[in-house]
């Protein structure tokens, strides 16, 4: 197995994907550019977030889960970004 240098990593590499989406100051303009929208506020994205409701239901793992909120903290939209 060969090891890539940092300069050779792109967004499809799991390491770079996690680094970009674990920092909202990098992730927000990236998401805005990808989706062609303006995001007023973005909670800190959570790479590989796992949401589970209770012990009887299987959890869901998102590559990146982020929420757009208004000034009152209410969720306007949720984003599930998947590296496929």
VEXLUMLUM-187682 format. One record per residue (C-alpha): residue number from 0; residue in one letter; x, y, z. Coordinates in Angstrom, 3 decimals. Layout:
<nudrens>
nudren k = NUM&r = A&x = X&y = Y&z = Z
...
</nudrens>
This chain:
<nudrens>
nudren k = 0&r = X&x = 0.000&y = 0.000&z = 0.000
nudren k = 1&r = X&x = 1.391&y = 3.397&z = -0.970
nudren k = 2&r = X&x = 0.930&y = 6.497&z = 1.148
nudren k = 3&r = X&x = -0.248&y = 9.645&z = -0.634
nudren k = 4&r = X&x = 1.269&y = 12.988&z = 0.185
nudren k = 5&r = X&x = -1.104&y = 15.650&z = 1.488
nudren k = 6&r = X&x = -0.765&y = 17.583&z = -1.797
nudren k = 7&r = X&x = -2.044&y = 14.534&z = -3.716
nudren k = 8&r = X&x = -5.268&y = 14.206&z = -1.695
nudren k = 9&r = X&x = -8.571&y = 15.348&z = -3.201
nudren k = 10&r = X&x = -12.075&y = 15.671&z = -1.743
nudren k = 11&r = X&x = -12.873&y = 12.014&z = -2.570
nudren k = 12&r = X&x = -10.151&y = 10.833&z = -0.196
nudren k = 13&r = X&x = -11.690&y = 9.949&z = 3.206
nudren k = 14&r = X&x = -9.024&y = 11.906&z = 5.085
nudren k = 15&r = X&x = -9.556&y = 15.109&z = 3.066
nudren k = 16&r = X&x = -13.332&y = 14.675&z = 3.095
nudren k = 17&r = X&x = -13.298&y = 14.450&z = 6.897
nudren k = 18&r = X&x = -10.947&y = 17.435&z = 7.258
nudren k = 19&r = X&x = -13.046&y = 19.678&z = 4.986
nudren k = 20&r = X&x = -16.342&y = 18.766&z = 6.611
nudren k = 21&r = X&x = -15.168&y = 18.928&z = 10.218
nudren k = 22&r = X&x = -14.480&y = 22.676&z = 9.922
nudren k = 23&r = X&x = -17.550&y = 24.858&z = 9.305
nudren k = 24&r = X&x = -15.416&y = 27.779&z = 8.068
nudren k = 25&r = X&x = -14.231&y = 25.576&z = 5.206
nudren k = 26&r = X&x = -17.380&y = 23.467&z = 4.812
nudren k = 27&r = X&x = -19.855&y = 26.357&z = 4.558
nudren k = 28&r = X&x = -18.373&y = 28.031&z = 1.453
nudren k = 29&r = X&x = -17.762&y = 24.590&z = -0.058
nudren k = 30&r = X&x = -21.437&y = 23.573&z = 0.419
nudren k = 31&r = X&x = -22.622&y = 26.981&z = -0.820
nudren k = 32&r = X&x = -20.568&y = 26.567&z = -3.973
nudren k = 33&r = X&x = -21.671&y = 22.965&z = -4.553
nudren k = 34&r = X&x = -25.381&y = 23.670&z = -4.060
nudren k = 35&r = X&x = -25.442&y = 27.217&z = -5.441
nudren k = 36&r = X&x = -27.111&y = 28.609&z = -2.322
nudren k = 37&r = X&x = -26.277&y = 31.076&z = 0.447
nudren k = 38&r = X&x = -26.246&y = 29.636&z = 3.963
nudren k = 39&r = X&x = -26.760&y = 32.197&z = 6.733
nudren k = 40&r = X&x = -25.557&y = 29.941&z = 9.545
nudren k = 41&r = X&x = -24.250&y = 26.402&z = 9.531
nudren k = 42&r = X&x = -23.856&y = 24.341&z = 12.669
nudren k = 43&r = X&x = -20.549&y = 22.541&z = 12.828
nudren k = 44&r = X&x = -20.900&y = 19.633&z = 10.400
nudren k = 45&r = X&x = -20.475&y = 16.176&z = 11.873
nudren k = 46&r = X&x = -18.502&y = 13.785&z = 9.635
nudren k = 47&r = X&x = -19.835&y = 10.231&z = 9.809
nudren k = 48&r = X&x = -22.678&y = 11.244&z = 12.130
nudren k = 49&r = X&x = -24.765&y = 8.383&z = 13.473
nudren k = 50&r = X&x = -28.390&y = 9.083&z = 14.314
nudren k = 51&r = X&x = -30.341&y = 6.465&z = 16.206
nudren k = 52&r = X&x = -33.677&y = 6.866&z = 17.909
nudren k = 53&r = X&x = -33.736&y = 3.974&z = 20.332
nudren k = 54&r = X&x = -32.380&y = 0.473&z = 20.885
nudren k = 55&r = X&x = -35.103&y = -1.140&z = 18.747
nudren k = 56&r = X&x = -34.290&y = 0.796&z = 15.563
nudren k = 57&r = X&x = -31.205&y = 0.658&z = 13.423
nudren k = 58&r = X&x = -29.206&y = 3.902&z = 13.343
nudren k = 59&r = X&x = -28.367&y = 5.809&z = 10.180
nudren k = 60&r = X&x = -24.804&y = 6.902&z = 9.394
nudren k = 61&r = X&x = -24.330&y = 10.019&z = 7.286
nudren k = 62&r = X&x = -21.046&y = 10.947&z = 5.641
nudren k = 63&r = X&x = -21.787&y = 14.564&z = 6.613
nudren k = 64&r = X&x = -24.881&y = 15.823&z = 8.388
nudren k = 65&r = X&x = -25.339&y = 19.591&z = 8.716
nudren k = 66&r = X&x = -28.215&y = 21.934&z = 9.486
nudren k = 67&r = X&x = -28.977&y = 25.416&z = 8.238
nudren k = 68&r = X&x = -30.552&y = 27.410&z = 11.059
nudren k = 69&r = X&x = -32.035&y = 30.864&z = 11.419
nudren k = 70&r = X&x = -31.090&y = 33.481&z = 14.031
nudren k = 71&r = X&x = -33.446&y = 31.813&z = 16.539
nudren k = 72&r = X&x = -31.680&y = 28.478&z = 16.185
nudren k = 73&r = X&x = -34.596&y = 26.873&z = 14.340
nudren k = 74&r = X&x = -33.665&y = 24.408&z = 11.605
nudren k = 75&r = X&x = -34.471&y = 25.682&z = 8.132
nudren k = 76&r = X&x = -32.934&y = 22.847&z = 6.128
nudren k = 77&r = X&x = -30.855&y = 19.770&z = 6.804
nudren k = 78&r = X&x = -28.083&y = 18.506&z = 4.549
nudren k = 79&r = X&x = -26.934&y = 14.933&z = 4.180
nudren k = 80&r = X&x = -23.842&y = 14.948&z = 1.998
nudren k = 81&r = X&x = -22.687&y = 11.544&z = 0.813
nudren k = 82&r = X&x = -19.454&y = 10.652&z = -0.937
nudren k = 83&r = X&x = -20.606&y = 8.118&z = -3.519
</nudrens>
